[in-house]
C-alpha cells in the first residue's frame, strides 16, 4: 500500500510540475483519484514540504524552497 501511495504522490508532484498551480479537483480528476484520497495525499505532500498552497490559497503548487 505504501508503494502505491508513493507512486501516486510522485504523479501528483509531476502533474503540478507540468501544469503549474492547480486546484485539488483538477488533480484528482486527471489522476482518477477520489477527492478524499487526493486530499489525503496532498496534505501528506504539504507536510513533507514537497508542495504548498499557492496564491490563491485554494490551489497547490510545487514548493520551490524544497528543491
PQR file of N, CA, C, O and H, with PARSE charges and radii, in Angstrom:
ATOM      1  N   UNK A   1       0.819  -1.199   0.000 -0.4000 1.5000
ATOM      2  CA  UNK A   1       0.000   0.000   0.000 -0.0000 2.0000
ATOM      3  C   UNK A   1       0.862   1.261   0.000  0.5500 1.7000
ATOM      4  O   UNK A   1       0.553   2.236  -0.685 -0.5500 1.4000
ATOM      5  N   UNK A   2       1.944   1.230   0.775 -0.4000 1.5000
ATOM      6  CA  UNK A   2       2.831   2.388   0.849 -0.0000 2.0000
ATOM      7  C   UNK A   2       3.444   2.687  -0.508  0.5500 1.7000
ATOM      8  O   UNK A   2       3.582   3.850  -0.888 -0.5500 1.4000
ATOM      9  H   UNK A   2       2.195   0.438   1.332  0.4000 1.0000
ATOM     10  N   UNK A   3       3.820   1.624  -1.253 -0.4000 1.5000
ATOM     11  CA  UNK A   3       4.424   1.817  -2.568 -0.0000 2.0000
ATOM     12  C   UNK A   3       3.452   2.510  -3.519  0.5500 1.7000
ATOM     13  O   UNK A   3       3.846   3.414  -4.255 -0.5500 1.4000
ATOM     14  H   UNK A   3       3.708   0.679  -0.944  0.4000 1.0000
ATOM     15  N   UNK A   4       2.188   2.094  -3.508 -0.4000 1.5000
ATOM     16  CA  UNK A   4       1.186   2.736  -4.359 -0.0000 2.0000
ATOM     17  C   UNK A   4       1.002   4.201  -3.988  0.5500 1.7000
ATOM     18  O   UNK A   4       0.863   5.059  -4.859 -0.5500 1.4000
ATOM     19  H   UNK A   4       1.868   1.359  -2.909  0.4000 1.0000
ATOM     20  N   UNK A   5       1.002   4.480  -2.680 -0.4000 1.5000
ATOM     21  CA  UNK A   5       0.850   5.865  -2.216 -0.0000 2.0000
ATOM     22  C   UNK A   5       2.020   6.706  -2.706  0.5500 1.7000
ATOM     23  O   UNK A   5       1.828   7.829  -3.174 -0.5500 1.4000
ATOM     24  H   UNK A   5       1.114   3.783  -1.973  0.4000 1.0000
ATOM     25  N   UNK A   6       3.218   6.172  -2.601 -0.4000 1.5000
ATOM     26  CA  UNK A   6       4.403   6.911  -3.048 -0.0000 2.0000
ATOM     27  C   UNK A   6       4.367   7.158  -4.557  0.5500 1.7000
ATOM     28  O   UNK A   6       4.753   8.231  -5.022 -0.5500 1.4000
ATOM     29  H   UNK A   6       3.373   5.260  -2.221  0.4000 1.0000
ATOM     30  N   UNK A   7       3.908   6.174  -5.313 -0.4000 1.5000
ATOM     31  CA  UNK A   7       3.793   6.337  -6.767 -0.0000 2.0000
ATOM     32  C   UNK A   7       2.780   7.436  -7.082  0.5500 1.7000
ATOM     33  O   UNK A   7       3.025   8.285  -7.939 -0.5500 1.4000
ATOM     34  H   UNK A   7       3.595   5.302  -4.935  0.4000 1.0000
ATOM     35  N   UNK A   8       1.647   7.416  -6.389 -0.4000 1.5000
ATOM     36  CA  UNK A   8       0.618   8.420  -6.637 -0.0000 2.0000
ATOM     37  C   UNK A   8       1.083   9.801  -6.194  0.5500 1.7000
ATOM     38  O   UNK A   8       0.794  10.793  -6.863 -0.5500 1.4000
ATOM     39  H   UNK A   8       1.448   6.727  -5.693  0.4000 1.0000
ATOM     40  N   UNK A   9       1.797   9.878  -5.080 -0.4000 1.5000
ATOM     41  CA  UNK A   9       2.357  11.171  -4.654 -0.0000 2.0000
ATOM     42  C   UNK A   9       3.310  11.705  -5.728  0.5500 1.7000
ATOM     43  O   UNK A   9       3.302  12.899  -6.030 -0.5500 1.4000
ATOM     44  H   UNK A   9       2.032   9.073  -4.536  0.4000 1.0000
ATOM     45  N   UNK A  10       4.117  10.834  -6.294 -0.4000 1.5000
ATOM     46  CA  UNK A  10       5.041  11.243  -7.353 -0.0000 2.0000
ATOM     47  C   UNK A  10       4.262  11.763  -8.570  0.5500 1.7000
ATOM     48  O   UNK A  10       4.669  12.740  -9.199 -0.5500 1.4000
ATOM     49  H   UNK A  10       4.124   9.865  -6.048  0.4000 1.0000
ATOM     50  N   UNK A  11       3.148  11.109  -8.893 -0.4000 1.5000
ATOM     51  CA  UNK A  11       2.319  11.559 -10.019 -0.0000 2.0000
ATOM     52  C   UNK A  11       1.718  12.931  -9.738  0.5500 1.7000
ATOM     53  O   UNK A  11       1.607  13.756 -10.645 -0.5500 1.4000
ATOM     54  H   UNK A  11       2.818  10.316  -8.381  0.4000 1.0000
ATOM     55  N   UNK A  12       1.328  13.182  -8.488 -0.4000 1.5000
ATOM     56  CA  UNK A  12       0.791  14.491  -8.125 -0.0000 2.0000
ATOM     57  C   UNK A  12       1.862  15.560  -8.307  0.5500 1.7000
ATOM     58  O   UNK A  12       1.597  16.615  -8.884 -0.5500 1.4000
ATOM     59  H   UNK A  12       1.418  12.512  -7.751  0.4000 1.0000
ATOM     60  N   UNK A  13       3.061  15.294  -7.820 -0.4000 1.5000
ATOM     61  CA  UNK A  13       4.163  16.245  -7.965 -0.0000 2.0000
ATOM     62  C   UNK A  13       4.467  16.479  -9.449  0.5500 1.7000
ATOM     63  O   UNK A  13       4.670  17.620  -9.863 -0.5500 1.4000
ATOM     64  H   UNK A  13       3.277  14.437  -7.352  0.4000 1.0000
ATOM     65  N   UNK A  14       4.500  15.420 -10.243 -0.4000 1.5000
ATOM     66  CA  UNK A  14       4.752  15.565 -11.678 -0.0000 2.0000
ATOM     67  C   UNK A  14       3.658  16.390 -12.343  0.5500 1.7000
ATOM     68  O   UNK A  14       3.940  17.241 -13.186 -0.5500 1.4000
ATOM     69  H   UNK A  14       4.336  14.493  -9.906  0.4000 1.0000
ATOM     70  N   UNK A  15       2.409  16.135 -11.961 -0.4000 1.5000
ATOM     71  CA  UNK A  15       1.296  16.897 -12.536 -0.0000 2.0000
ATOM     72  C   UNK A  15       1.448  18.381 -12.237  0.5500 1.7000
ATOM     73  O   UNK A  15       1.309  19.215 -13.131 -0.5500 1.4000
ATOM     74  H   UNK A  15       2.180  15.444 -11.276  0.4000 1.0000
ATOM     75  N   UNK A  16       1.734  18.713 -10.979 -0.4000 1.5000
ATOM     76  CA  UNK A  16       1.890  20.119 -10.602 -0.0000 2.0000
ATOM     77  C   UNK A  16       3.107  20.736 -11.272  0.5500 1.7000
ATOM     78  O   UNK A  16       3.084  21.911 -11.640 -0.5500 1.4000
ATOM     79  H   UNK A  16       1.847  18.035 -10.253  0.4000 1.0000
ATOM     80  N   UNK A  17       4.157  19.963 -11.431 -0.4000 1.5000
ATOM     81  CA  UNK A  17       5.361  20.461 -12.083 -0.0000 2.0000
ATOM     82  C   UNK A  17       5.078  20.791 -13.547  0.5500 1.7000
ATOM     83  O   UNK A  17       5.595  21.777 -14.073 -0.5500 1.4000
ATOM     84  H   UNK A  17       4.176  19.009 -11.131  0.4000 1.0000
ATOM     85  N   UNK A  18       4.266  19.978 -14.201 -0.4000 1.5000
ATOM     86  CA  UNK A  18       3.956  20.179 -15.614 -0.0000 2.0000
ATOM     87  C   UNK A  18       2.877  21.232 -15.837  0.5500 1.7000
ATOM     88  O   UNK A  18       2.920  21.954 -16.834 -0.5500 1.4000
ATOM     89  H   UNK A  18       3.846  19.177 -13.775  0.4000 1.0000
ATOM     90  N   UNK A  19       1.911  21.332 -14.926 -0.4000 1.5000
ATOM     91  CA  UNK A  19       0.738  22.174 -15.144 -0.0000 2.0000
ATOM     92  C   UNK A  19       0.696  23.439 -14.300  0.5500 1.7000
ATOM     93  O   UNK A  19      -0.171  24.289 -14.500 -0.5500 1.4000
ATOM     94  H   UNK A  19       1.877  20.746 -14.116  0.4000 1.0000
ATOM     95  N   UNK A  20       1.613  23.569 -13.368 -0.4000 1.5000
ATOM     96  CA  UNK A  20       1.613  24.751 -12.511 -0.0000 2.0000
ATOM     97  C   UNK A  20       0.544  24.666 -11.442  0.5500 1.7000
ATOM     98  O   UNK A  20      -0.052  23.608 -11.241 -0.5500 1.4000
ATOM     99  H   UNK A  20       2.318  22.878 -13.206  0.4000 1.0000
ATOM    100  N   UNK A  21       0.294  25.774 -10.750 -0.4000 1.5000
ATOM    101  CA  UNK A  21      -0.688  25.766  -9.670 -0.0000 2.0000
ATOM    102  C   UNK A  21      -2.026  25.207 -10.146  0.5500 1.7000
ATOM    103  O   UNK A  21      -2.527  25.585 -11.205 -0.5500 1.4000
ATOM    104  H   UNK A  21       0.778  26.634 -10.914  0.4000 1.0000
ATOM    105  N   UNK A  22      -2.594  24.308  -9.358 -0.4000 1.5000
ATOM    106  CA  UNK A  22      -3.823  23.624  -9.741 -0.0000 2.0000
ATOM    107  C   UNK A  22      -4.722  23.452  -8.535  0.5500 1.7000
ATOM    108  O   UNK A  22      -4.262  23.380  -7.395 -0.5500 1.4000
ATOM    109  H   UNK A  22      -2.187  24.000  -8.498  0.4000 1.0000
ATOM    110  N   UNK A  23      -6.022  23.388  -8.813 -0.4000 1.5000
ATOM    111  CA  UNK A  23      -6.994  23.083  -7.780 -0.0000 2.0000
ATOM    112  C   UNK A  23      -6.979  21.588  -7.510  0.5500 1.7000
ATOM    113  O   UNK A  23      -6.641  20.792  -8.386 -0.5500 1.4000
ATOM    114  H   UNK A  23      -6.396  23.446  -9.738  0.4000 1.0000
ATOM    115  N   UNK A  24      -7.346  21.213  -6.298 -0.4000 1.5000
ATOM    116  CA  UNK A  24      -7.394  19.803  -5.946 -0.0000 2.0000
ATOM    117  C   UNK A  24      -8.313  19.035  -6.893  0.5500 1.7000
ATOM    118  O   UNK A  24      -7.991  17.912  -7.283 -0.5500 1.4000
ATOM    119  H   UNK A  24      -7.621  21.859  -5.586  0.4000 1.0000
ATOM    120  N   UNK A  25      -9.433  19.611  -7.264 -0.4000 1.5000
ATOM    121  CA  UNK A  25     -10.363  18.957  -8.180 -0.0000 2.0000
ATOM    122  C   UNK A  25      -9.730  18.618  -9.521  0.5500 1.7000
ATOM    123  O   UNK A  25     -10.023  17.574 -10.103 -0.5500 1.4000
ATOM    124  H   UNK A  25      -9.694  20.523  -6.947  0.4000 1.0000
ATOM    125  N   UNK A  26      -8.863  19.496 -10.013 -0.4000 1.5000
ATOM    126  CA  UNK A  26      -8.164  19.236 -11.273 -0.0000 2.0000
ATOM    127  C   UNK A  26      -7.208  18.060 -11.130  0.5500 1.7000
ATOM    128  O   UNK A  26      -7.114  17.210 -12.015 -0.5500 1.4000
ATOM    129  H   UNK A  26      -8.624  20.345  -9.540  0.4000 1.0000
ATOM    130  N   UNK A  27      -6.500  18.022 -10.008 -0.4000 1.5000
ATOM    131  CA  UNK A  27      -5.520  16.954  -9.769 -0.0000 2.0000
ATOM    132  C   UNK A  27      -6.220  15.606  -9.658  0.5500 1.7000
ATOM    133  O   UNK A  27      -5.817  14.639 -10.305 -0.5500 1.4000
ATOM    134  H   UNK A  27      -6.576  18.712  -9.289  0.4000 1.0000
ATOM    135  N   UNK A  28      -7.269  15.539  -8.836 -0.4000 1.5000
ATOM    136  CA  UNK A  28      -7.927  14.247  -8.638 -0.0000 2.0000
ATOM    137  C   UNK A  28      -8.628  13.771  -9.907  0.5500 1.7000
ATOM    138  O   UNK A  28      -8.669  12.571 -10.178 -0.5500 1.4000
ATOM    139  H   UNK A  28      -7.596  16.325  -8.311  0.4000 1.0000
ATOM    140  N   UNK A  29      -9.172  14.690 -10.676 -0.4000 1.5000
ATOM    141  CA  UNK A  29      -9.818  14.311 -11.939 -0.0000 2.0000
ATOM    142  C   UNK A  29      -8.796  13.740 -12.918  0.5500 1.7000
ATOM    143  O   UNK A  29      -9.028  12.696 -13.527 -0.5500 1.4000
ATOM    144  H   UNK A  29      -9.138  15.665 -10.456  0.4000 1.0000
ATOM    145  N   UNK A  30      -7.679  14.421 -13.064 -0.4000 1.5000
ATOM    146  CA  UNK A  30      -6.634  13.981 -14.005 -0.0000 2.0000
ATOM    147  C   UNK A  30      -6.034  12.635 -13.593  0.5500 1.7000
ATOM    148  O   UNK A  30      -5.776  11.783 -14.444 -0.5500 1.4000
ATOM    149  H   UNK A  30      -7.491  15.269 -12.569  0.4000 1.0000
ATOM    150  N   UNK A  31      -5.812  12.445 -12.293 -0.4000 1.5000
ATOM    151  CA  UNK A  31      -5.177  11.212 -11.816 -0.0000 2.0000
ATOM    152  C   UNK A  31      -6.186  10.130 -11.438  0.5500 1.7000
ATOM    153  O   UNK A  31      -5.815   9.055 -10.966 -0.5500 1.4000
ATOM    154  H   UNK A  31      -6.021  13.137 -11.602  0.4000 1.0000
ATOM    155  N   UNK A  32      -7.481  10.433 -11.654 -0.4000 1.5000
ATOM    156  CA  UNK A  32      -8.551   9.470 -11.374 -0.0000 2.0000
ATOM    157  C   UNK A  32      -8.519   8.981  -9.925  0.5500 1.7000
ATOM    158  O   UNK A  32      -8.547   7.779  -9.658 -0.5500 1.4000
ATOM    159  H   UNK A  32      -7.783  11.306 -12.038  0.4000 1.0000
ATOM    160  N   UNK A  33      -8.458   9.944  -8.994 -0.4000 1.5000
ATOM    161  CA  UNK A  33      -8.460   9.663  -7.561 -0.0000 2.0000
ATOM    162  C   UNK A  33      -9.781  10.117  -6.969  0.5500 1.7000
ATOM    163  O   UNK A  33     -10.444  10.997  -7.518 -0.5500 1.4000
ATOM    164  H   UNK A  33      -8.435  10.920  -9.211  0.4000 1.0000
ATOM    165  N   UNK A  34     -10.164   9.521  -5.851 -0.4000 1.5000
ATOM    166  CA  UNK A  34     -11.306  10.050  -5.117 -0.0000 2.0000
ATOM    167  C   UNK A  34     -10.856  11.368  -4.482  0.5500 1.7000
ATOM    168  O   UNK A  34      -9.667  11.597  -4.258 -0.5500 1.4000
ATOM    169  H   UNK A  34      -9.625   8.807  -5.405  0.4000 1.0000
ATOM    170  N   UNK A  35     -11.832  12.219  -4.200 -0.4000 1.5000
ATOM    171  CA  UNK A  35     -11.494  13.502  -3.592 -0.0000 2.0000
ATOM    172  C   UNK A  35     -10.804  13.291  -2.248  0.5500 1.7000
ATOM    173  O   UNK A  35      -9.818  13.961  -1.942 -0.5500 1.4000
ATOM    174  H   UNK A  35     -12.797  12.032  -4.381  0.4000 1.0000
ATOM    175  N   UNK A  36     -11.325  12.353  -1.440 -0.4000 1.5000
ATOM    176  CA  UNK A  36     -10.745  12.138  -0.108 -0.0000 2.0000
ATOM    177  C   UNK A  36      -9.322  11.596  -0.196  0.5500 1.7000
ATOM    178  O   UNK A  36      -8.468  11.995   0.596 -0.5500 1.4000
ATOM    179  H   UNK A  36     -12.126  11.808  -1.689  0.4000 1.0000
ATOM    180  N   UNK A  37      -9.047  10.695  -1.140 -0.4000 1.5000
ATOM    181  CA  UNK A  37      -7.697  10.158  -1.308 -0.0000 2.0000
ATOM    182  C   UNK A  37      -6.761  11.258  -1.811  0.5500 1.7000
ATOM    183  O   UNK A  37      -5.630  11.372  -1.338 -0.5500 1.4000
ATOM    184  H   UNK A  37      -9.741  10.371  -1.783  0.4000 1.0000
ATOM    185  N   UNK A  38      -7.222  12.058  -2.755 -0.4000 1.5000
ATOM    186  CA  UNK A  38      -6.412  13.165  -3.257 -0.0000 2.0000
ATOM    187  C   UNK A  38      -6.075  14.156  -2.163  0.5500 1.7000
ATOM    188  O   UNK A  38      -4.940  14.622  -2.068 -0.5500 1.4000
ATOM    189  H   UNK A  38      -8.141  11.966  -3.139  0.4000 1.0000
ATOM    190  N   UNK A  39      -7.068  14.482  -1.330 -0.4000 1.5000
ATOM    191  CA  UNK A  39      -6.839  15.414  -0.233 -0.0000 2.0000
ATOM    192  C   UNK A  39      -5.836  14.837   0.754  0.5500 1.7000
ATOM    193  O   UNK A  39      -4.952  15.552   1.227 -0.5500 1.4000
ATOM    194  H   UNK A  39      -7.990  14.103  -1.407  0.4000 1.0000
ATOM    195  N   UNK A  40      -5.961  13.561   1.068 -0.4000 1.5000
ATOM    196  CA  UNK A  40      -5.020  12.903   1.982 -0.0000 2.0000
ATOM    197  C   UNK A  40      -3.589  12.986   1.450  0.5500 1.7000
ATOM    198  O   UNK A  40      -2.664  13.324   2.188 -0.5500 1.4000
ATOM    199  H   UNK A  40      -6.679  12.980   0.684  0.4000 1.0000
ATOM    200  N   UNK A  41      -3.416  12.675   0.169 -0.4000 1.5000
ATOM    201  CA  UNK A  41      -2.072  12.671  -0.415 -0.0000 2.0000
ATOM    202  C   UNK A  41      -1.500  14.080  -0.535  0.5500 1.7000
ATOM    203  O   UNK A  41      -0.313  14.292  -0.290 -0.5500 1.4000
ATOM    204  H   UNK A  41      -4.168  12.399  -0.431  0.4000 1.0000
ATOM    205  N   UNK A  42      -2.334  15.037  -0.908 -0.4000 1.5000
ATOM    206  CA  UNK A  42      -1.881  16.425  -0.998 -0.0000 2.0000
ATOM    207  C   UNK A  42      -1.446  16.922   0.378  0.5500 1.7000
ATOM    208  O   UNK A  42      -0.424  17.596   0.505 -0.5500 1.4000
ATOM    209  H   UNK A  42      -3.298  14.866  -1.107  0.4000 1.0000
ATOM    210  N   UNK A  43      -2.219  16.591   1.400 -0.4000 1.5000
ATOM    211  CA  UNK A  43      -1.838  17.002   2.755 -0.0000 2.0000
ATOM    212  C   UNK A  43      -0.520  16.357   3.180  0.5500 1.7000
ATOM    213  O   UNK A  43       0.291  17.000   3.847 -0.5500 1.4000
ATOM    214  H   UNK A  43      -3.050  16.044   1.297  0.4000 1.0000
ATOM    215  N   UNK A  44      -0.294  15.106   2.808 -0.4000 1.5000
ATOM    216  CA  UNK A  44       0.979  14.443   3.113 -0.0000 2.0000
ATOM    217  C   UNK A  44       2.136  15.161   2.410  0.5500 1.7000
ATOM    218  O   UNK A  44       3.194  15.372   3.002 -0.5500 1.4000
ATOM    219  H   UNK A  44      -0.953  14.584   2.266  0.4000 1.0000
ATOM    220  N   UNK A  45       1.925  15.534   1.146 -0.4000 1.5000
ATOM    221  CA  UNK A  45       2.968  16.229   0.393 -0.0000 2.0000
ATOM    222  C   UNK A  45       3.249  17.617   0.974  0.5500 1.7000
ATOM    223  O   UNK A  45       4.394  18.068   0.981 -0.5500 1.4000
ATOM    224  H   UNK A  45       1.066  15.363   0.665  0.4000 1.0000
ATOM    225  N   UNK A  46       2.212  18.286   1.455 -0.4000 1.5000
ATOM    226  CA  UNK A  46       2.413  19.582   2.111 -0.0000 2.0000
ATOM    227  C   UNK A  46       3.231  19.380   3.379  0.5500 1.7000
ATOM    228  O   UNK A  46       4.188  20.111   3.636 -0.5500 1.4000
ATOM    229  H   UNK A  46       1.282  17.919   1.449  0.4000 1.0000
ATOM    230  N   UNK A  47       2.848  18.389   4.165 -0.4000 1.5000
ATOM    231  CA  UNK A  47       3.563  18.099   5.416 -0.0000 2.0000
ATOM    232  C   UNK A  47       5.035  17.768   5.155  0.5500 1.7000
ATOM    233  O   UNK A  47       5.905  18.140   5.942 -0.5500 1.4000
ATOM    234  H   UNK A  47       2.071  17.795   3.956  0.4000 1.0000
ATOM    235  N   UNK A  48       5.310  17.070   4.050 -0.4000 1.5000
ATOM    236  CA  UNK A  48       6.700  16.719   3.695 -0.0000 2.0000
ATOM    237  C   UNK A  48       7.440  17.898   3.058  0.5500 1.7000
ATOM    238  O   UNK A  48       8.649  17.825   2.837 -0.5500 1.4000
ATOM    239  H   UNK A  48       4.603  16.767   3.411  0.4000 1.0000
ATOM    240  N   UNK A  49       6.721  18.981   2.763 -0.4000 1.5000
ATOM    241  CA  UNK A  49       7.348  20.168   2.195 -0.0000 2.0000
ATOM    242  C   UNK A  49       7.554  20.116   0.692  0.5500 1.7000
ATOM    243  O   UNK A  49       8.249  20.968   0.137 -0.5500 1.4000
ATOM    244  H   UNK A  49       5.739  19.041   2.942  0.4000 1.0000
ATOM    245  N   UNK A  50       6.960  19.126   0.017 -0.4000 1.5000
ATOM    246  CA  UNK A  50       7.151  18.995  -1.424 -0.0000 2.0000
ATOM    247  C   UNK A  50       6.242  19.909  -2.225  0.5500 1.7000
ATOM    248  O   UNK A  50       6.601  20.343  -3.320 -0.5500 1.4000
ATOM    249  H   UNK A  50       6.396  18.434   0.468  0.4000 1.0000
ATOM    250  N   UNK A  51       5.064  20.203  -1.684 -0.4000 1.5000
ATOM    251  CA  UNK A  51       4.163  21.156  -2.330 -0.0000 2.0000
ATOM    252  C   UNK A  51       3.657  22.116  -1.267  0.5500 1.7000
ATOM    253  O   UNK A  51       3.874  21.905  -0.074 -0.5500 1.4000
ATOM    254  H   UNK A  51       4.773  19.850  -0.795  0.4000 1.0000
ATOM    255  N   UNK A  52       2.986  23.163  -1.699 -0.4000 1.5000
ATOM    256  CA  UNK A  52       2.442  24.155  -0.777 -0.0000 2.0000
ATOM    257  C   UNK A  52       1.184  24.743  -1.391  0.5500 1.7000
ATOM    258  O   UNK A  52       0.882  24.534  -2.566 -0.5500 1.4000
ATOM    259  H   UNK A  52       2.809  23.335  -2.668  0.4000 1.0000
ATOM    260  N   UNK A  53       0.455  25.488  -0.558 -0.4000 1.5000
ATOM    261  CA  UNK A  53      -0.681  26.241  -1.070 -0.0000 2.0000
ATOM    262  C   UNK A  53      -0.122  27.381  -1.909  0.5500 1.7000
ATOM    263  O   UNK A  53       0.873  28.004  -1.537 -0.5500 1.4000
ATOM    264  H   UNK A  53       0.700  25.657   0.397  0.4000 1.0000
ATOM    265  N   UNK A  54      -0.753  27.650  -3.025 -0.4000 1.5000
ATOM    266  CA  UNK A  54      -0.310  28.781  -3.849 -0.0000 2.0000
ATOM    267  C   UNK A  54      -1.168  29.994  -3.518  0.5500 1.7000
ATOM    268  O   UNK A  54      -1.965  29.961  -2.581 -0.5500 1.4000
ATOM    269  H   UNK A  54      -1.561  27.145  -3.327  0.4000 1.0000
ATOM    270  N   UNK A  55      -1.010  31.018  -4.258 -0.4000 1.5000
ATOM    271  CA  UNK A  55      -1.817  32.211  -4.107 -0.0000 2.0000
ATOM    272  C   UNK A  55      -2.661  32.350  -5.357  0.5500 1.7000
ATOM    273  O   UNK A  55      -2.079  32.691  -6.386 -0.5500 1.4000
ATOM    274  H   UNK A  55      -0.362  31.045  -5.019  0.4000 1.0000
ATOM    275  N   UNK A  56      -3.953  32.128  -5.388 -0.4000 1.5000
ATOM    276  CA  UNK A  56      -4.845  31.998  -4.238 -0.0000 2.0000
ATOM    277  C   UNK A  56      -4.632  30.677  -3.495  0.5500 1.7000
ATOM    278  O   UNK A  56      -4.179  29.695  -4.084 -0.5500 1.4000
ATOM    279  H   UNK A  56      -4.426  31.851  -4.552  0.4000 1.0000
ATOM    280  N   UNK A  57      -4.959  30.657  -2.207 -0.4000 1.5000
ATOM    281  CA  UNK A  57      -4.636  29.509  -1.364 -0.0000 2.0000
ATOM    282  C   UNK A  57      -5.411  28.231  -1.661  0.5500 1.7000
ATOM    283  O   UNK A  57      -5.088  27.190  -1.090 -0.5500 1.4000
ATOM    284  H   UNK A  57      -5.327  31.454  -1.728  0.4000 1.0000
ATOM    285  N   UNK A  58      -6.403  28.264  -2.516 -0.4000 1.5000
ATOM    286  CA  UNK A  58      -7.139  27.040  -2.832 -0.0000 2.0000
ATOM    287  C   UNK A  58      -6.407  26.180  -3.853  0.5500 1.7000
ATOM    288  O   UNK A  58      -6.826  25.056  -4.130 -0.5500 1.4000
ATOM    289  H   UNK A  58      -6.665  29.110  -2.981  0.4000 1.0000
ATOM    290  N   UNK A  59      -5.323  26.694  -4.411 -0.4000 1.5000
ATOM    291  CA  UNK A  59      -4.539  25.932  -5.369 -0.0000 2.0000
ATOM    292  C   UNK A  59      -3.283  25.407  -4.691  0.5500 1.7000
ATOM    293  O   UNK A  59      -2.878  25.894  -3.635 -0.5500 1.4000
ATOM    294  H   UNK A  59      -4.983  27.607  -4.186  0.4000 1.0000
ATOM    295  N   UNK A  60      -2.675  24.407  -5.315 -0.4000 1.5000
ATOM    296  CA  UNK A  60      -1.438  23.823  -4.816 -0.0000 2.0000
ATOM    297  C   UNK A  60      -0.383  23.927  -5.899  0.5500 1.7000
ATOM    298  O   UNK A  60      -0.698  23.915  -7.089 -0.5500 1.4000
ATOM    299  H   UNK A  60      -3.004  24.011  -6.172  0.4000 1.0000
ATOM    300  N   UNK A  61       0.873  24.029  -5.482 -0.4000 1.5000
ATOM    301  CA  UNK A  61       1.976  24.138  -6.423 -0.0000 2.0000
ATOM    302  C   UNK A  61       3.213  23.489  -5.821  0.5500 1.7000
ATOM    303  O   UNK A  61       3.253  23.187  -4.628 -0.5500 1.4000
ATOM    304  H   UNK A  61       1.128  24.039  -4.515  0.4000 1.0000
ATOM    305  N   UNK A  62       4.217  23.280  -6.658 -0.4000 1.5000
ATOM    306  CA  UNK A  62       5.494  22.749  -6.213 -0.0000 2.0000
ATOM    307  C   UNK A  62       6.112  23.744  -5.244  0.5500 1.7000
ATOM    308  O   UNK A  62       6.070  24.952  -5.478 -0.5500 1.4000
ATOM    309  H   UNK A  62       4.184  23.525  -7.627  0.4000 1.0000
ATOM    310  N   UNK A  63       6.678  23.248  -4.171 -0.4000 1.5000
ATOM    311  CA  UNK A  63       7.355  24.109  -3.201 -0.0000 2.0000
ATOM    312  C   UNK A  63       8.788  24.305  -3.670  0.5500 1.7000
ATOM    313  O   UNK A  63       9.630  23.431  -3.462 -0.5500 1.4000
ATOM    314  H   UNK A  63       6.712  22.267  -3.981  0.4000 1.0000
ATOM    315  N   UNK A  64       9.076  25.430  -4.293 -0.4000 1.5000
ATOM    316  CA  UNK A  64      10.413  25.678  -4.846 -0.0000 2.0000
ATOM    317  C   UNK A  64      11.461  25.757  -3.755  0.5500 1.7000
ATOM    318  O   UNK A  64      12.651  25.619  -4.039 -0.5500 1.4000
ATOM    319  H   UNK A  64       8.392  26.140  -4.462  0.4000 1.0000
ATOM    320  N   UNK A  65      11.055  25.976  -2.512 -0.4000 1.5000
ATOM    321  CA  UNK A  65      12.005  26.024  -1.400 -0.0000 2.0000
ATOM    322  C   UNK A  65      12.552  24.642  -1.067  0.5500 1.7000
ATOM    323  O   UNK A  65      13.597  24.533  -0.427 -0.5500 1.4000
ATOM    324  H   UNK A  65      10.088  26.089  -2.280  0.4000 1.0000
ATOM    325  N   UNK A  66      11.860  23.579  -1.493 -0.4000 1.5000
ATOM    326  CA  UNK A  66      12.297  22.216  -1.159 -0.0000 2.0000
ATOM    327  C   UNK A  66      13.303  21.653  -2.149  0.5500 1.7000
ATOM    328  O   UNK A  66      13.852  20.574  -1.927 -0.5500 1.4000
ATOM    329  H   UNK A  66      11.010  23.668  -2.014  0.4000 1.0000
ATOM    330  N   UNK A  67      13.551  22.369  -3.240 -0.4000 1.5000
ATOM    331  CA  UNK A  67      14.487  21.867  -4.265 -0.0000 2.0000
ATOM    332  C   UNK A  67      15.908  22.230  -3.911  0.5500 1.7000
ATOM    333  O   UNK A  67      16.833  21.895  -4.651 -0.5500 1.4000
ATOM    334  H   UNK A  67      13.105  23.245  -3.421  0.4000 1.0000
TER
END
